Amino acid sequence: MRETIDYAAVGLMVGLEVHQQLLTDKKMFCHCPAGLYTTEHDGSVLRHMRPTLSELGEYDGTALMEFKTRKNIVYLLHRSNTCTYEMDDTPPFLVNQQSLDVAIEQCLMLGCDIVDEVHIARKQYLDGSIPTGFQRTAIVGVNGRLPFRGREISITQVSVEEDSCREVSDRGHLIVWRTDRLGMPLIETVTGPDLRTPEEVEEAILLVGRVCRSTGHVRVGIGASRQDVNVSVRGGRRVEIKGVPKAGWAPGLVHGEAVRQVNLLALRDELRRRGFADADALRVDHRDVTGLVQGSTLEVLKRATWELFLAADDRRPGFERGAGTFSVRVIALRGLAGVPAWPTQPDRTFADELKGRVRVIAGLDQPPTLLHSEAWPPAAAAELERLRGELGCGDGDAIVVVWGAEQDTLTAAEEIRLRLVDALDGVPHETRQPFADGHTDFERILPGPDRMYPDTDSPPQRVTRERVDRLRAPLPEPPWVREQRYTAAGVPRPVIHYLIRRGGARLVDELVGNGADPRRACFFVGERLKGLRRAGVAVDRIAHQSWVELFTLAGRRSVLWEATDELVRWLAENPGHDLATYVQDNGLGEAPDGWRDRVVELATAARPDHPDGTPDQRLRFLLGLAMTELRGRVPAAEVTAAVRAEIGGQR
């Protein structure tokens, strides 16, 4: 197995589709509020999806695959964030102009050519994530570029589109969605396949994210952004790792997919060596062996075990459960001994490829999904031989066993055959689900161009030059320009990235524009305020003008920098109040009369509760008492010197 590879030697290519929710008041095609999430529901709707012909009279392969799953789709609705548009009972409103503006801003930041007219299209999704069966989407800009590691990443397009539902559960033949996120506007930034290593992919995701966040018009937090990562190697095919939630996952996922494709190409060559030239050469037979395994020592193959699983998971006929009675089906893979155990991803084999198809399409998701001859439980070796004999298998054959509702086992047998047909060609076009440990699993067949067609409910939206110029004028500088400026001021890169990612850079630039030192402003906003925010201080309630006032006062009286925690807490609790008055009323910024006498008094009378007799302990104790009274009034260095002098004089 290839687990360590030379990415250049295998021709690794990666492109991104970065999705970022927009900070709008309303959803994209209706007047429901955007960003209002709920955990309860007022009603539910049950639906089933079916494929439709494209404009050219073709069915999309993904749509046909989803139709085979025979899914029951339930939507949980809440009156506060869902209307009849989301349920496809009324046509869309005109597209949200605020979302178009943010998409245009993104295009300008990336140097894209902006379209003259925005045309809404429909993109089919039959997985149930959108009740209409399609997502409304529109291209806003094309042919952009992004400076990256001394070269450029090409930006293929920037689109604005509506978000999908949030998945609640997916069990057997029932999938449940919550509709609160449905219809929220987001932008999709698509790059060319210009990335060459897993580490570059993580860096590029973060860079695109910083561009999105530079405007301050996008949402932040968990779920506000996610990315699809498109991976291929030389001789392989584009595979989409769907919905990667964190940039930090990307290196492991890209490495795992590169390894997987290299190993699948090696499997293709092995199958050709064995004489499997095309699908007609494959012989995949299957048979119901329920009666034969009735007394099996393998608990998973027993009807009673299956029924306990259904009862424990509350799986109902016509909903989670498939059609037909319990069935155990053995599938003979003629001439394919060793194939189920063929390595694919790190710590995964080709049997996991089969499991993914069976789980998603046949709905057989009870663990361990299937058994196969290459990893058969040793204690049941006699049963394996009996099953091999039942189908007349020789030493060169492999077998796979599935169990569950009869119709599902028939679907599983056909999907296993189809996955083996794909193996003859190397790497199948797939969308795969990511996991934090770096492995992926099958999600669906990769959609093709037949899924897209015009939306006849939405008129074109003209984009005027005046509108573009109006949006261009207040745009901040690109993040890479800001990064150069902050780096020149001596600010570490992690602090810079945090400022741009979390919107603090705008405040920094405002402070610097009013005379603040750039390095001090960056560290204050990027480090100090982050700590106070984590401590529960409502720093985001403080107006920009109050921050300017704080920096102005501290610039005149430097000792106030030592009291910033106190001042920020006061500003958060008293928004709109005058900070200068508070400073004056509390005697901040100026040394009180007789403060040295107070240090002497403390040194003479105060002792630690649990003294250890060391000078350092006494110094720390006295400094703590003194600074409680003198912080923001007397510089800490002067207080320290006074305490040291007094302690020394008492020896």
C-alpha positions in Angstrom: 0.0 0.0 0.0 1.1 3.6 -0.8 0.7 5.6 2.4 3.6 8.1 1.8 3.7 9.6 -1.7 5.5 12.2 -3.6 2.7 14.6 -4.5 4.5 16.1 -7.5 5.3 12.6 -8.8 1.7 11.5 -8.7 0.5 14.8 -10.2 -1.7 15.9 -7.3 -4.1 18.7 -8.2 -6.6 20.3 -5.9 -9.2 23.0 -6.3 -11.6 24.6 -3.8 -15.2 25.6 -3.6 -15.4 27.8 -0.5 -18.9 28.5 0.8 -19.5 31.5 3.0 -22.8 32.6 4.6 -23.6 36.3 4.1 -24.6 38.7 6.9 -28.0 39.7 5.5 -31.2 40.4 7.4 -33.4 38.1 5.3 -33.0 34.9 3.3 -32.2 35.0 -0.4 -35.6 34.4 -2.0 -38.1 35.2 0.7 -38.6 37.6 3.6 -37.8 35.1 6.4 -35.1 36.2 8.8 -31.6 34.8 8.1 -29.5 33.4 10.9 -32.4 32.5 13.2 -31.7 29.0 14.3 -34.2 26.8 16.2 -34.1 23.5 18.0 -37.8 22.9 18.1 -40.5 22.7 15.3 -44.1 23.6 14.8 -44.8 21.1 12.1 -43.3 18.6 9.7 -43.6 17.6 6.1 -42.9 14.2 4.5 -41.7 14.2 0.9 -40.2 11.9 -1.8 -37.9 13.1 -4.6 -37.8 11.9 -8.2 -35.5 12.9 -11.0 -36.5 15.2 -13.9 -35.1 15.6 -17.4 -32.6 18.3 -18.1 -33.1 20.9 -20.8 -31.4 18.5 -23.2 -33.6 15.6 -22.2 -31.0 13.9 -20.0 -31.1 12.5 -16.5 -28.3 13.5 -14.1 -26.5 10.4 -12.7 -26.6 11.7 -9.2 -30.4 12.2 -9.4 -30.8 8.6 -10.6 -28.6 7.4 -7.7 -30.6 9.3 -5.1 -33.8 7.9 -6.5 -32.5 4.4 -5.9 -32.1 5.1 -2.2 -36.0 5.2 -1.8 -35.6 7.8 0.9 -38.4 9.1 3.0 -37.6 12.8 3.6 -39.0 14.7 6.6 -38.6 18.5 7.1 -39.0 20.1 10.5 -40.6 23.5 10.2 -40.6 26.5 12.6 -43.0 29.4 12.0 -40.3 31.9 12.9 -37.9 31.1 10.1 -39.8 29.1 7.4 -42.5 30.1 4.9 -44.2 28.5 2.0 -41.4 29.4 -0.4 -39.0 27.0 1.5 -41.6 24.2 1.1 -41.9 24.9 -2.7 -45.5 25.9 -2.3 -45.0 29.5 -3.6 -42.6 31.0 -6.2 -39.5 32.8 -5.1 -39.5 36.5 -4.3 -37.0 38.7 -6.2 -33.5 37.9 -5.2 -32.1 39.6 -2.1 -30.2 42.6 -3.4 -28.1 42.8 -0.2 -26.7 39.4 -1.0 -25.9 40.4 -4.5 -24.0 43.4 -3.2 -21.9 41.3 -0.9 -21.2 38.9 -3.8 -20.1 41.8 -6.0 -17.8 43.0 -3.2 -16.2 39.5 -3.1 -15.7 39.7 -6.9 -14.0 43.1 -6.6 -11.7 41.8 -3.9 -10.6 38.9 -6.1 -10.3 41.0 -9.3 -13.1 39.1 -11.1 -14.9 40.2 -14.3 -18.4 41.0 -13.1 -21.3 39.9 -15.2 -23.7 42.4 -16.8 -26.7 40.4 -15.8 -27.2 37.9 -13.0 -29.2 34.9 -14.2 -30.6 32.5 -11.7 -30.2 28.8 -12.4 -31.5 25.6 -10.8 -29.0 23.0 -9.6 -30.6 19.6 -8.8 -30.2 18.1 -5.4 -32.2 15.0 -4.7 -30.6 14.1 -1.4 -33.4 15.9 0.3 -31.3 18.8 1.6 -33.5 21.3 -0.4 -37.3 20.6 -0.5 -37.6 21.9 -4.1 -35.1 19.3 -5.3 -32.9 22.1 -6.6 -30.8 25.0 -5.4 -31.2 28.4 -6.9 -27.7 29.8 -7.8 -26.2 32.5 -10.0 -22.8 33.4 -11.3 -21.8 37.0 -10.4 -18.1 37.1 -11.4 -15.5 35.1 -13.3 -11.8 35.0 -14.1 -10.4 36.3 -10.8 -7.0 35.7 -9.2 -5.5 35.4 -5.8 -1.8 36.0 -4.9 -0.5 32.9 -3.2 3.1 31.9 -2.3 4.7 34.0 -5.0 2.3 32.8 -7.7 -1.5 33.2 -8.4 -4.5 31.0 -7.7 -7.1 31.3 -10.5 -10.6 32.1 -9.4 -12.9 30.4 -11.9 -16.1 32.0 -10.6 -17.9 33.6 -7.7 -21.6 32.6 -7.3 -24.4 33.6 -4.9 -26.8 30.9 -3.9 -29.2 29.8 -1.2 -28.1 27.5 1.6 -29.5 24.0 2.2 -31.2 22.5 5.3 -29.4 21.2 8.3 -29.4 17.4 8.7 -30.9 16.1 11.9 -30.6 12.4 11.3 -30.1 9.8 8.6 -31.2 6.3 9.4 -32.0 3.6 6.9 -34.6 5.0 4.5 -35.5 8.1 6.6 -33.6 11.3 6.5 -34.7 14.3 8.7 -33.8 17.9 8.0 -34.3 21.2 9.8 -35.2 24.1 7.6 -33.9 27.1 9.7 -30.7 27.4 7.6 -32.5 26.7 4.3 -32.5 29.7 1.9 -29.8 31.7 3.8 -27.6 33.6 1.2 -24.1 32.4 0.7 -21.3 33.0 -1.8 -19.3 30.2 -3.4 -15.8 31.0 -4.5 -14.4 28.4 -6.9 -10.7 28.2 -7.6 -8.9 26.4 -10.4 -7.0 23.1 -9.7 -3.9 25.1 -8.8 -2.9 23.6 -5.4 -0.2 21.0 -5.3 0.2 19.8 -1.7 -2.1 19.2 1.3 -0.5 22.1 3.2 -1.2 24.5 0.4 -4.9 23.5 0.5 -5.3 24.5 4.1 -3.4 27.8 3.6 -5.6 28.6 0.5 -8.8 27.9 2.4 -7.8 30.3 5.1 -6.7 32.9 2.6 -10.1 32.8 0.7 -11.8 33.0 4.1 -9.8 36.1 5.0 -10.9 37.7 1.7 -14.5 36.9 2.5 -14.3 38.3 6.0 -12.4 41.5 5.0 -15.6 43.3 4.1 -17.3 42.5 7.4 -20.4 41.4 5.5 -20.3 37.7 6.1 -21.2 35.5 9.1 -18.6 33.9 11.4 -18.7 31.0 13.8 -19.4 27.3 13.5 -21.1 26.4 10.3 -20.9 29.8 8.7 -18.3 28.6 6.2 -17.4 25.2 4.7 -15.6 24.1 1.7 -15.7 21.4 -0.9 -12.2 20.1 -1.8 -11.7 18.7 -5.3 -8.8 16.3 -5.6 -7.3 14.3 -8.4 -4.0 12.6 -9.3 -2.5 11.9 -12.7 -4.6 9.1 -14.3 -7.4 9.6 -11.7 -10.5 11.7 -11.7 -11.9 14.7 -9.8 -13.3 13.6 -6.5 -15.2 16.1 -4.4 -14.7 16.0 -0.6 -18.0 17.7 0.4 -18.5 20.1 3.3 -15.1 20.2 5.0 -16.0 22.2 8.1 -12.5 23.3 9.2 -9.4 24.2 7.2 -7.3 22.1 9.6 -9.0 19.0 8.3 -7.8 19.6 4.7 -4.2 18.3 4.8 -5.3 14.9 6.2 -8.2 14.6 3.8 -6.2 15.6 0.7 -3.4 13.2 1.6 -5.9 10.4 2.2 -7.6 11.0 -1.1 -4.3 11.1 -3.0 -3.3 7.8 -1.5 -6.7 6.4 -2.3 -6.6 7.3 -5.9 -3.0 6.0 -6.3 -4.1 2.7 -4.8 -7.3 2.5 -6.9 -5.2 3.0 -10.1 -3.0 0.2 -8.9 -6.1 -2.0 -8.4 -7.3 -1.1 -11.9 -4.0 -2.3 -13.3 -4.2 -5.5 -11.2 -7.7 -6.3 -12.5 -6.5 -5.8 -16.1 -3.6 -8.1 -15.4 -6.2 -10.7 -14.3 -8.0 -10.3 -17.6 -10.9 -8.1 -16.7 -10.9 -5.8 -19.8 -14.5 -4.5 -19.4 -17.7 -4.9 -17.5 -18.8 -7.9 -19.5 -15.8 -9.8 -18.1 -17.1 -9.4 -14.5 -19.2 -12.2 -13.1 -21.0 -11.2 -9.9 -23.6 -13.8 -8.8 -25.7 -13.6 -5.7 -28.2 -15.8 -3.8 -30.5 -15.6 -0.8 -29.0 -17.9 1.8 -31.2 -17.0 4.8 -32.1 -20.6 5.4 -28.6 -21.8 5.1 -27.3 -19.5 7.9 -30.3 -20.0 10.2 -28.1 -21.6 12.8 -25.1 -19.4 12.2 -22.6 -18.7 15.0 -22.3 -15.1 13.6 -24.8 -13.0 15.6 -25.1 -10.4 12.9 -26.6 -12.9 10.4 -29.4 -13.9 12.7 -33.0 -12.6 12.1 -33.4 -12.1 15.9 -30.3 -9.8 16.0 -31.6 -7.7 13.1 -35.0 -7.4 14.7 -33.4 -6.3 18.0 -31.5 -3.7 16.0 -34.7 -2.4 14.4 -36.5 -2.2 17.7 -33.7 -0.5 19.6 -33.4 2.1 16.9 -37.2 2.4 16.6 -37.2 1.7 12.8 -40.7 1.7 11.4 -42.0 -0.1 8.3 -42.4 2.4 5.5 -40.1 4.9 7.1 -36.6 3.7 8.3 -37.1 0.1 7.3 -36.7 -1.2 3.8 -39.2 -3.4 1.9 -39.4 -7.2 2.3 -38.7 -9.8 4.9 -35.3 -10.4 6.5 -32.8 -11.8 4.0 -29.1 -12.8 4.1 -27.6 -12.6 0.6 -24.2 -13.9 -0.4 -22.5 -12.3 -3.4 -19.8 -14.2 -5.3 -17.0 -12.1 -6.9 -15.6 -14.5 -9.6 -11.8 -14.2 -10.0 -11.6 -11.3 -7.5 -9.9 -13.0 -4.5 -8.0 -10.4 -2.5 -9.9 -7.4 -4.0 -12.0 -6.7 -0.9 -8.8 -6.4 1.1 -7.0 -4.2 -1.4 -5.7 -1.1 0.4 -7.2 2.2 -0.5 -7.1 5.0 2.1 -4.8 4.7 5.1 -6.3 2.1 7.4 -9.1 1.4 4.8 -9.6 -1.3 2.1 -11.7 -1.8 -1.0 -14.3 -3.4 1.3 -14.9 0.1 2.7 -15.6 1.3 -0.8 -18.3 -1.4 -1.0 -19.7 -0.5 2.4 -20.1 3.1 1.5 -22.2 2.3 -1.6 -24.3 -0.3 0.4 -24.9 2.1 3.3 -25.9 5.1 1.2 -27.8 3.5 -1.7 -29.2 0.3 -0.2 -29.9 1.8 3.2 -28.1 -1.1 5.0 -26.4 0.9 7.7 -26.4 -1.6 10.6 -22.9 -2.3 11.7 -20.7 -3.8 10.3 -22.7 -3.3 7.0 -21.2 -6.4 5.3 -18.8 -9.3 5.8 -16.3 -10.6 3.2 -14.1 -13.6 2.7 -10.8 -11.6 3.0 -11.5 -10.7 6.7 -13.9 -13.4 7.8 -14.1 -14.1 11.5 -11.8 -17.1 12.1 -14.2 -18.8 14.5 -16.8 -19.1 11.7 -14.4 -20.5 9.1 -16.6 -23.6 8.5 -19.6 -21.3 7.6 -17.5 -19.4 5.1 -16.6 -22.7 3.3 -20.3 -23.7 3.3 -21.2 -20.4 1.7 -18.4 -20.7 -0.8 -19.6 -24.1 -1.7 -23.2 -23.0 -2.1 -22.2 -20.6 -4.9 -19.5 -22.9 -6.3 -16.6 -20.6 -5.5 -13.0 -21.5 -6.1 -9.8 -20.3 -4.5 -9.7 -17.4 -7.0 -13.1 -16.1 -5.9 -14.2 -13.7 -3.1 -17.5 -13.5 -1.5 -19.4 -10.7 0.2 -22.4 -11.2 2.6 -25.1 -8.6 3.3 -28.3 -8.8 5.3 -31.4 -6.8 6.0 -34.7 -6.2 4.2 -34.9 -8.4 1.1 -35.2 -5.5 -1.4 -32.3 -3.7 0.2 -30.0 -6.8 -0.1 -30.9 -7.0 -3.8 -30.0 -3.3 -4.2 -26.8 -3.9 -2.3 -25.8 -6.8 -4.6 -26.3 -4.6 -7.7 -24.3 -1.6 -6.1 -21.4 -3.9 -5.3 -21.4 -5.0 -9.0 -21.5 -1.4 -10.2 -18.6 -0.4 -7.8 -16.5 -3.2 -9.3 -17.3 -2.0 -12.8 -16.0 1.4 -11.7 -12.8 -0.3 -10.3 -12.0 -1.5 -13.9 -11.7 2.2 -14.9 -9.7 3.3 -11.8 -11.2 6.2 -9.8 -14.9 6.9 -10.0 -16.4 10.4 -10.0 -17.7 10.7 -6.5 -18.7 13.1 -3.8 -17.3 11.9 -0.5 -18.0 12.7 3.2 -15.1 14.0 5.3 -14.1 12.9 8.8 -11.8 14.5 11.3 -9.2 11.6 11.2 -8.6 12.2 7.5 -10.6 9.4 6.0 -13.6 9.9 3.7 -16.7 7.8 2.8 -19.0 7.6 -0.1 -21.8 10.2 -0.2 -23.0 10.2 -3.8 -22.1 10.1 -7.5 -20.4 13.3 -8.5 -23.1 15.5 -10.3 -22.6 16.3 -14.0 -23.7 19.3 -16.1 -27.1 17.8 -16.7 -28.2 18.9 -13.2 -28.2 22.6 -14.2 -31.0 24.4 -16.0 -32.5 28.0 -16.0 -34.9 29.1 -13.3 -37.9 30.4 -15.1 -39.4 31.8 -11.9 -36.6 34.4 -11.5 -36.0 37.3 -13.9 -32.5 38.4 -14.7 -30.9 41.1 -12.5 -28.9 43.8 -14.4 -25.7 44.9 -12.7 -24.9 48.5 -13.6 -21.5 50.2 -13.6 -22.8 52.7 -11.1 -23.7 49.9 -8.6 -20.2 48.3 -9.0 -18.5 51.7 -8.5 -20.6 52.4 -5.4 -19.6 49.1 -3.8 -15.9 49.5 -4.8 -15.5 52.8 -3.1 -15.7 51.7 0.6 -13.9 48.4 0.2 -11.0 47.7 2.5 -7.6 46.8 1.1 -7.1 43.1 0.2 -5.9 41.0 3.1 -2.4 40.3 1.6 -1.8 44.1 1.5 -2.9 44.4 5.1 -0.7 41.5 6.1 2.4 43.2 4.5 1.6 46.4 6.4 1.1 44.7 9.8 4.1 42.5 9.3 6.3 45.5 8.7 5.1 46.9 12.1 6.4 43.7 13.8 3.1 41.9 14.3 3.2 38.0 14.2 1.3 36.3 11.4 -1.2 34.4 13.7 -2.3 37.7 15.2 -2.6 39.3 11.8 -4.7 36.4 10.5 -6.9 36.5 13.6 -7.5 40.3 13.1 -8.6 39.8 9.5 -10.6 36.7 10.1 -12.5 38.1 13.1 -13.0 41.6 11.8 -10.6 43.3 14.2 -8.5 44.7 11.4 -11.1 47.4 10.6 -10.9 48.6 14.2 -7.1 48.5 14.1 -7.0 50.6 10.9 -9.4 53.1 12.5 -7.2 53.4 15.6 -4.1 53.8 13.5 -5.8 56.4 11.4 -6.4 58.4 14.6 -2.7 58.3 15.6 -2.3 54.9 17.4 0.9 52.9 17.1 0.1 50.0 14.6 1.8 47.3 16.7 0.2 48.3 19.9 -3.2 48.5 18.2 -2.8 45.1 16.6 -1.8 43.4 19.9 -4.5 45.2 21.8 -7.3 44.2 19.5 -5.9 40.8 18.4 -4.8 39.5 21.8 -6.0 41.6 24.8 -9.6 41.9 23.6 -9.7 38.2 22.6 -8.8 37.3 26.2 -11.4 39.7 27.6 -14.0 38.4 25.2 -13.3 34.8 26.4 -13.6 36.0 30.0 -17.2 37.1 29.3 -16.6 40.8 28.8 -19.1 42.2 26.2 -16.4 44.0 24.2 -18.4 43.8 21.0 -20.9 46.2 22.5 -18.3 49.0 22.6 -18.6 51.5 19.9 -15.6 52.3 17.7 -15.5 55.9 18.9 -15.1 54.7 22.5 -12.0 52.7 21.4 -10.6 55.8 19.8 -11.2 57.7 23.0 -9.4 55.0 25.0 -6.4 55.1 22.8 -6.3 58.9 22.8 -6.4 59.1 26.6 -3.8 56.3 27.0 -1.6 58.0 24.5 -1.6 61.1 26.7 -1.2 59.3 30.0 0.7 56.0 29.3 0.0 54.6 32.7 -3.6 54.0 31.6 -2.4 51.1 29.5 -1.9 49.2 32.7 -5.6 49.7 33.5 -7.1 48.7 30.2 -8.9 45.7 31.6 -10.7 47.9 34.1 -11.5 50.5 31.4 -12.8 48.0 28.9 -15.0 46.4 31.5 -16.5 49.8 32.4 -17.0 50.6 28.7 -18.8 47.3 28.1 -21.1 47.9 31.1 -21.7 51.6 30.3 -22.0 51.9 26.5 -22.2 55.5 25.3 -20.8 57.0 28.5 -17.9 59.4 28.6 -14.6 57.5 29.4 -12.7 60.7 30.2 -15.1 61.6 33.0 -14.8 58.1 34.4 -10.9 58.4 34.4 -11.1 61.7 36.1 -13.7 60.8 38.7 -11.6 57.7 39.7 -8.3 59.4 39.9 -6.8 57.3 37.0 -3.8 58.5 35.0 -2.1 60.5 37.8 -0.1 59.3 40.9 -2.0 60.0 44.1 -0.3 62.0 46.8 1.6 60.0 49.4 1.5 56.7 47.4 5.1 55.9 48.5 4.0 56.2 52.1 1.2 53.7 51.3 3.8 51.3 50.0 5.8 51.7 53.3 2.6 51.1 55.3 1.8 47.9 53.4 5.4 46.6 53.7 5.3 47.2 57.4 1.9 45.7 58.3 0.9 43.2 55.6 2.0 39.5 55.6 1.0 36.6 53.4 -1.6 34.2 54.9 0.8 31.3 54.4 4.3 32.7 54.4 7.2 30.6 53.2 9.8 33.1 54.3 11.3 33.8 50.9 11.8 37.4 49.7 10.3 36.6 46.3 7.0 35.5 47.9 6.8 38.6 50.0 7.6 40.8 47.0 4.9 39.2 44.9 2.4 39.5 47.8 3.1 43.2 48.4 3.1 44.0 44.7 -0.4 42.4 44.4 -1.7 44.6 47.2 -0.1 47.8 46.0 -1.1 47.4 42.3 -4.7 46.8 43.4 -4.7 50.4 44.6 -2.2 52.0 42.2 -2.8 50.3 38.9 -3.6 52.9 36.2 -2.2 55.6 38.6 1.4 54.8 39.1 3.5 52.8 36.5 4.1 49.2 37.6 7.9 49.6 37.3 7.9 52.5 39.8 5.7 50.6 42.3 8.0 47.5 42.0 11.1 49.7 42.6 9.5 51.2 45.7 8.5 47.9 47.1 11.9 46.4 46.5 13.5 49.4 48.2 11.3 49.1 51.2 11.8 45.4 51.6 15.6 45.9 51.3 15.6 48.6 53.9 13.8 46.3 56.4 16.4 43.6 56.3 
